[in-house]
Amino acid sequence: MASDKIEVENVNSPGKTTRVDAAKYAAMRAAMLAVMPTGAPGLTAAEIKDRAKPRLPEDLFPGGATSGWWLKCVQLDLEAKGVIQRHATKPLTFSQVQ
């Protein structure tokens, strides 16, 4: 039986969508948004990953496996949808849109 899929966008490839596992997407999205601040200065991707990882369900991300890939996937999709924003900092930081 195939798992449920969800279409995601990529801020770097407008108009292109990809289908990914809906449960993993939803878990990472919830974990990211729970730890991300609203507005600048935001958090780096590494900080978001460190804070979100403990919130991920063990059955979907055993030992945090593949969490980096899923973080990037969800980050690019949420940016494309205008839910989060990147700040012109070095290193890049991200926050929820106010």
Rosetta blueprint (number, residue, H / E / L):
1 M L
2 A L
3 S L
4 D L
5 K E
6 I E
7 E E
8 V E
9 E E
10 N L
11 V L
12 N L
13 S L
14 P L
15 G L
16 K L
17 T E
18 T E
19 R E
20 V E
21 D E
22 A H
23 A H
24 K H
25 Y H
26 A H
27 A H
28 M H
29 R H
30 A H
31 A H
32 M H
33 L H
34 A H
35 V H
36 M L
37 P L
38 T E
39 G L
40 A L
41 P L
42 G L
43 L E
44 T L
45 A H
46 A H
47 E H
48 I H
49 K H
50 D H
51 R H
52 A H
53 K H
54 P H
55 R H
56 L L
57 P L
58 E L
59 D L
60 L L
61 F L
62 P H
63 G H
64 G H
65 A L
66 T L
67 S H
68 G H
69 W H
70 W H
71 L H
72 K H
73 C H
74 V H
75 Q H
76 L H
77 D H
78 L H
79 E H
80 A H
81 K L
82 G L
83 V L
84 I E
85 Q E
86 R E
87 H E
88 A L
89 T L
90 K L
91 P L
92 L L
93 T E
94 F E
95 S E
96 Q E
97 V L
98 Q L
